[in-house]
Amino acid sequence: MPMPTEERVSQLVAGLVERRGFDLEGVEISTAGKRADAQARVQVIVDSDASDLDSIATLSAELSARLDDAGDFGETPYLLEVTTPGTDRPLTADRHWHRARGRKVRVALRDGVQPPEGAATFEARVGALTGDSVALVLGGKHDPHRVTVPLADIASAVVQVEFSPPGARELELAGGVVPGRPAPGQEDAVDVADAAQSSPARATPNARHQSITASDSPTEGIVE
């Protein structure tokens, strides 16, 4: 029995994800090995204004039951991972910019766009999104100042990992961090032990289910 497509899995989980207060950011399916009985890896990427390990674990268990009930994987064993976007995920929608407020991003402007200052690729701290433009704080800790850039002028923007906190004035100009989001500069202090205290995942005859919440650290917190 062929595995379901990523589009099919998206259709199966989208309604449940939305009802639980999350946005479905994507579904990725891969297979470990080339054998006929190879295990599939199903990654469901979700986000919300205030994600936490307990809500991710609960959603993972519900998505597991939803996929089992649908039966699209047949006898194919699969590993379900429910994860939030990592720091290397580009900001491509308004909600991404809202949730990244207060975070440092690497911005690349489109060809031909005049940069607010300096080069067309630069680092800045995300401020408020207003209409079709976003406020960006330039100058770092030493010379923080705010500029406004149209979203249409931005080719790409990716949140950067920080290992020291920003200056107080820099963060103030950005409007602070969105409530429920980790503070910049704490990426190296993610407590993976918190993940181990969350509800364990449920195992079924055809699948081992695992809930993973991707933090702002290079190390992911895992709920098993």
Buried (B, 14 or more C-beta within 10 A) or exposed (E): EEBBEBEBBBEBBBEBBEEBEBBBBBBEBEEEEEEEEEBBBBBBBBBBBEBBBBBBBBBBBBBBBBBBEBEBBEEBBBBBBBBBBBBEBBBEEEBBBBBBBBBBBEBBBEEEBEBBEEEBEBEBBBBBBEEEBBBBBBBBEEEBEBBEBEBEBBEBBBBBBBEEEBBEBBBEBBBBBBEEBBBBBBBEEBEEEBBEEBEEBBEEEBBBBBBBBBBBBEEBBBBE
